[in-house]
């Protein structure tokens, strides 16, 4: 979860939508990695509101 918050902080400084897409995808992948480490199904999702 820490990676998600870090990524969202980084997103504030990004300008292009492509850069934002990369950060959001990295956050989702981080969530999937966390789930896998806990023995859960490794599905990562991030909901972006007003982003």
C-alpha positions in Angstrom: 0.0 0.0 0.0 2.9 2.3 0.6 3.8 2.1 -3.1 0.3 3.3 -4.0 0.6 6.5 -1.9 4.1 7.1 -3.1 3.0 6.8 -6.7 0.1 9.1 -6.1 2.4 11.7 -4.7 4.7 11.3 -7.7 1.6 11.7 -10.0 1.1 15.3 -8.7 4.3 16.4 -10.4 3.5 14.7 -13.8 2.1 16.6 -16.7 1.4 14.3 -19.5 -1.5 11.8 -19.4 1.0 9.1 -20.6 3.2 9.7 -17.6 0.1 9.5 -15.3 -1.0 6.3 -17.0 2.4 4.7 -16.2 2.2 5.8 -12.6 -1.3 4.5 -12.2 -0.4 1.2 -13.8 2.6 0.8 -11.6 0.3 1.4 -8.6 -2.1 -1.3 -9.8 0.8 -3.8 -10.4 2.0 -3.0 -6.9 -1.4 -3.9 -5.5 -1.3 -7.2 -7.4 2.2 -8.0 -6.0 1.0 -7.3 -2.5 -2.0 -9.6 -3.0 0.2 -12.4 -4.4 2.5 -12.1 -1.4 -0.5 -12.6 0.9 -1.5 -15.7 -1.0 -4.5 -13.9 -2.6 -5.4 -13.8 -6.3 -3.0 -11.3 -7.7 -5.4 -8.8 -9.2 -4.5 -5.1 -8.8 -6.8 -2.2 -9.4 -6.6 1.5 -8.7 -9.6 3.8 -9.0 -8.6 7.3 -10.1 -11.1 10.1 -9.1 -10.6 13.5 -10.8 -7.3 12.4 -12.2 
